[in-house]
């Protein structure tokens, strides 16, 4: 069947090319020399002239002879070139061009709409008052105290009121401090203790393809890869690639590669290395925000869920909308010794 299709394609191209070539070659000979190759009497006239001793003298007559002798070779060369062209790919490209153009315009519209949104959030972060960012733990409650003292110094009665009001203002930051740090400082729990208490067999300071990962918890059916993010400050998270570059997180004066992307790359590098009984284990990435605050965390929950990565907080990490590490880890069944040794050899 393949030979028949190839031969039918060659013959079809030859038919179309012969019709077109004969038409335009006839027009050329008639316009330049008045000779019609499809008229039999014109061929008889040339044959009689040749027998009577026709001598070629002028350049015009030489061009006519050259055109006549090159008629068949030119037809064959054109036929060969046309048979070597992949016409189906050309037809597909021409037919699909309007559809591809419309798709590119549709794709560009959402991306154009998203960039201003991110810029807007960043500019809002730069211009808003520091009191809004109380979750970052950087606001000092003493800043507001000098203002009322300067304003009410000349009035003694108001000084007394202020002295009574001051103790009421002081307990507020004291109550907020335990909330931002969660219950971890009070309970004295550390990240490894929380992970071990959930039933994981823990491996600390592992490396995946030469890149460090803080913890790897091994359960009976999965591996928990944990990356601790200890960068302080307020961060604007963005998990979208731009110009084939890694996604970035932005602060007021700096930017860095997204920790979410770092742990996802570690997961993708580890999964092909699992072998034996460890090959059936699922690899679940987790980012633990320990210091900084993600100011657009509420907008990123759906994105992180789509990437299948858990983002939680610990110690001074925020905001409070992100689940604490203890609430993010569920109790699991620990792995057996054989699987633990296999994973330890890979990560060690």
N, C-alpha and C positions, 0 to 999 in steps of 0.2 A: 504493500500500500504506500509505503514511503517513496519508493521509486516512481510509482504512478503519479503521486502528488508533485514530486520534483519535476518530472517530465512535463506534466500539464502546466506547471508554473513557467517552465522555460518556453514552451510553445506559445503560451498566452502572451508572454513578453515579446517573443519574436513577431507574433501577429500584430500587436499594437505598434511595435517599433517600425515594422515594415510599412504599415499604412502611413504613419506620420513621416517617416523618412522619405518615402516615395512622393508624398504630397509636397514637402518643402524642397526636395531636390528638383522636382519638376518646375516649381516656381522659380528656382535659382537659374536653371538652364534657359527657361523661356525669357526671363527678364534680362539676362546677360548676353545670350547668343541666339535667342529665337529658336532654340531647339527643344522639341517636346519628345522626351524619351518614350512616352506612351503612344505616340503616333508612328505607325509602321512606315509610312512614306518618308518620314525624316531619316530613318535608318537606311532606307534604300538610296536616298540622295547622298548620304555620306559614303556609302559603299561605292556608288558610281564615281564620286569625286576621287576616292582613293584609287580605284582602278585606272582612272584617267591620268594619274600621276600628280595628284594634289601635293603641293609643296607647302610646308608650314613655314611661314615667314614672320608674321606679326606676333607680338607678345599676347595679344588677345586670343589668337589661334592656339598658342602654346598652353595658355590657361584652360582652354576648352578641352584639349587633349588630356591634360593632367586631371581635370575634373572627371572626365569619362573613365580613365583608368583607375582612379581612386574611389569610384562610386561603390563598388562591392567591398573593398577593404574597410572603408569608412562605415559601411552598414554592419559589417561583422564586428568591428571594434565597439561600436555603439551598443550592439546587442550583448556583447560580453560584459560591458560595464553595467548595463541595466540589470543583468542577471545576478551580478555580485552585490547589488544593493538590497538591504533588508527593508522591503517596502512596508511590511506590516508594522514595524516599529515606527516608521515615519508616519503612517496613517494614524496609529494610536497617539503619537505625540501631537499631531495636528488636531485630532478629535478631542483629546483630553486637555488641550491647552486652555480653553475657556473654563473648564471645571477646576483645573488647578489654580487658575487666576482668581476665581471666586473663593476657593478654599483659603488661599493665602491672605486675601482681604479679610475674610471672616476670622482667621487666626490672629491677625494683627490688631483687630479691634479690641478683644479682651486684654491682650498684653499692654496695649496703649492705655487702657483704662486702669490696669492694676498698678502701673508704675507711679502715676500721680497719687494713688491712694497710699502707697508706701511712703512717698516723699512727704505727703501731708501728715502722716503719723509722726514721722521723724521731726518735722518742723514744729509740730505740736509739743513733742517731748522737749525740744530745746527752749520753747518760749513759755511753757506752763510754769507756775511757781513751784519751788522745791517741796512745799507741803503736800502736794499731790502725790509725791513719790515717797510716802512714809514707809511703804513696805520694803524699801531698799535699806532701811536702817541708817540713813545718812542725815536725817533731820535732827537737829539739836534743839530740844525744847527751850534751851536757855536763850535762844535768839529773840524770842518774843518778850522775855522778861524785862530787858532794859528799857523798852519803849514806854510801857506804862509808868516805870519809875521816873523817867525824865519828864514825862508829861505832868505827873501829879506830885512832884517834889515840893512846890511851894505850899500845898494844902496839907496840913497835918492830919485832918480828919480822914482824908482820902488815903493817906499813907497807911493808916490803921486798917482801912478796908482792904487795901492792897495786901497788907501783911496777912490778913485773914484769907484773902483770895489765893495767895501764893501757894499755900499748902494744898488747895484743891487742884491747882493746875499741875503740881508736881507728880501726883500719883498716876496721871494719865500715861506719861511715857513709861512708867514702871510697869503698868499693866500691859502695855503694848509690847514690851521687850520679850516677855515669855511667849507671846503669840507669834511674833515673827520668827523666833528661833524654834518654834514648835515645841514639843515636849522632849526633844532629844537631849538638850543640856540638863534638864531636870532629872530625867531618867538615867542619864549617863550612857545611853546606848550609842554605839558607833555603827557605821554602815556595815562593816563585816558581821557584827553581832546581830543586826536586824536580818541580814540575808541568811545567816546560819540558823537563826531561830525559826525561819520559815521552812526549814527542812533541806536547804541546799547544802551540798558539799562544795566548799569555797576554794578557789584558787586565786591568789592575789598577784598583782603586777605581772600580768601575762602579756605576751606579744603575739600579734597576728600579722604575718608578713612583715615583721620588723617594726610594726607600729604598736605603741603601748596601749593596753586596755587595763583599767584599774582592777576589775574583778570579773571572775567567771564563775557563776553558780551552776552546778551540775545537778539536775533532777533526773527522775526516771525516764521522762519523755522529752526533755528539752534542755538546752543550755541557755543560761541568762548571762548576756554580755553587758556589763555595766561600765559606763564612762562617767566619771565624776567631773563636773564642770565647776571649777573653782575661780573663774574670772569674776572679779567684783564689778559693780556698776549696773546701770540700766541698759538693757539690750533690746533691740528691735529684731525679731527673728524673721528670716525669709528663707524658705526652703525651695525656691525656684532657681533653676539654672539660668544664667544670662550669658549669651555668646559662648556656650559650651564651657563655662567656668563653674567651679563648685559654688553652691549656695553660700551666702554670707550672712553673718549677724552684725548689726551696726550699733555702735554707741555714739555718744555725742562727738567724740574726737577720734574714733578708731573703728576698725572692722576686722573680722576674722572669719575663718571657715566655720560653717555651722557644725557644732558638736553632733547634731543629729546625723548629718551626712558622714561624719567621721566614723560613728558607730555602725552606720549602715554599710559603709565600705568594709569595715572589719567583719561584719556578718557575711557579706558576699564573698569575702576572701576565705573565711573559715569553712563554709559549707562544703566546697569541693574537696577540702582536705580530710573531712571525716571519712573513716573507713571502718570496716568490720561491723561490730554491734553498735558503734557510735553513729553509723551512717543514718540510722532511722531517727536520730534526735533532731528536733526542731531548734533553730537558733533564734532567740528572742532578744532584740537589742533594747537597752534602757539608758537614758541620760538622766543623771542625778544632778540637779542644779543646787549647788552648795553655797554659793556666795552671791551671785548677781540676781537681778530681777528681770524677767521677760515682760516688757510692758504691753505687748500685744498677744499675751498667752491665750486669751479667750478666742481670738481670731484664728489661732494656730491649732486648736484642739482637733478640728476635723482634718486638717492637713496631716498632723502626726498620726491620727488614726488611719488615714489612707496609706501612709508609709509603713504602718505596722510597727511603730516604735513607741515605747512608753517614756514619757517625760514626767518626772516627779521632782519634789523638792526635799531638801534636808538642811538642818541648821539655819543659816541666814538666807537661804534661797527663797525666791518668791516669784510671783505673788501667791496669796493664799488660795486663789482659785485652782492652782495646781495641787494635785493630791500629794500628801506626804508619802515618804518612802514606805513607812509601815502600812499605809492604806493601799499602796500600789502592789505590794508583794503578797501573794496568797500562799497559804501553806501547801507544800508539795511533798511528794515521796522522794527520798534521796535515791541516788543511783547506786548500783552495785559496784563492787570493787573493780571488776573487769572494765566496765565502761569508764569509770573514773580514771583508771590507769591509762587507757587509750587516749582520752581527752587530755590528760596531763602531759603525755608524751608529745602530743601535737602542739599544745600551747606552751610547753616548756622549751 
